Amino acid sequence: MKHSRTLASFVAALLLTSNPVIADVAGQQEYMVACAGCHGESAMGDGPLAGLLSITTPNLTELSKGNDGEFPFEEVLTTIDGRDGIRAHGSTMPVWGERFQASATSQRGETADMVTRGRVLSLVYYLQSVQK
């Protein structure tokens, strides 16, 4: 039940903060800033920092392939956000929800949590769009 409320909050935040076309562009921009250093610009796990990590950086273009052809939307969302206590990769991956919330600014009066959820959701949609 908790995950359903979380997912609903993310969807509401994205609807309040952008439209789908903007979300695609915003997601790619978020990815390049927050994720490409480790996961690579191609999302294949070959970023310039990947070799410095104690884990193998996953190929994010194969998330659906590793999940019987279905994109694991909610799992990806909670992994990126990280604020619900799930620590990805043994805490190697940053808790982006906390980082995004700490730097959140609003143009239209959204709360910091709404801005954060919108940013995370745009990343998830971007990752969904790059699946092989």
N, C-alpha and C positions, 0 to 999 in steps of 0.2 A: 504494500500500500504506500509506503514511504516513497518508493521509486516512482509510482504513478503520480504522486503530487509533485515530485521533483521534475518529472518530465513535463507535466502540465504547466509548471511555473516557467520552465525554459521556453516552451512554446508561446506562452503569453508574453514573455519578455521580448521575444523576437518579433512577434506581431506588433507590439507597441513601439519597437525601435527601428524597424526597417521593413522593406518589402523583399521578396525572393531574389530579385536581380541584384539589389544592393547587398543582400546576405551572401550571395556567391562571391562577389568582389571583396566584400569585407572578410569573408572566411579565408580567401586566398591570401589577402594581406596579413591577416592575423597569423596564418600558418607560416608565412615567410619570416615574420618577426619572432614568433614564439616557438616554432617547431623545427624549421628548416636547419637550424644549427646542428641538431642531433639526427633528425630523420632525413635530412637532405631536401633540396629543392624539389626533387622528383618524388619525395615521400617514400623512397625505397630503403631507408635506413642507412644511407651513406653520407650523412652530413659531416662537416669538417670536425665536429666534436665527438662523433660516434666512437672513434678509436680511443678516446680518453675515458670512456665510461666502463664500469665494471660489468655491464650487461651487454648483450647483443641488442643493438637498436632495431626494433621491429620494422619490417617493410609494411607501411601503412596502406599500400595499394592492394594488399591481399587480405584485408580484414574480413571481407565477405567470403572469400575463398576458404578461409579457415573456419567459417561458420556456416557450412553447408549452403553457400551461395547467398546467404542473407546478411545484410549489413547489420552488425550488432549495435544498433543506434544507442540504446540506453546504456549499454556497457561502455561504449566509447565516451558518451556524454559524462557519465559519472567518473570515469578514469581521468579525463581532462580536467574536470572541475576539481575533484579530489577533496572537497570540503566535507563530504559525508563520512570521512574516516577511512575510505578505501585509498590505500597508498599504492600507486602503480609501480611496478617493477621494484618492489622492495624499497620504496621511498626514493628511488633514484630520480624519477620524473618529478619536476616541480609541481606544486599544487597551484595550478593556474587560476582556480577560482579565488584563492586568497590574493594572489598577485594582481589579478584583474580588479578585484574589489578595492584593494588598497589604492589603485591608481584611477578609479572610476571618476569620470566627470560626466555631467549631463548637459545637453543642449536644450532639452525640452522638459526638464523636471523629473526625469526618471530617478528612481532610487539607485544607489550604488549596486544593490543586488540585481536589479533589473538590467543594468548596463552589463554587469558581469555575466549574467545568464545569456544575454544576447550575444556577447562575444564568444562564449563557449559554444553556444548553439550554432553560430555561424561557422566555427571551426568544424563541428561535427558534420554539418551539411557539406562543407568543402571536402572533407575526407570521404564522405559518401560518394561525392562526384568523381573522385579519382580511383575508384575501385576498378580492378581488372576483371 
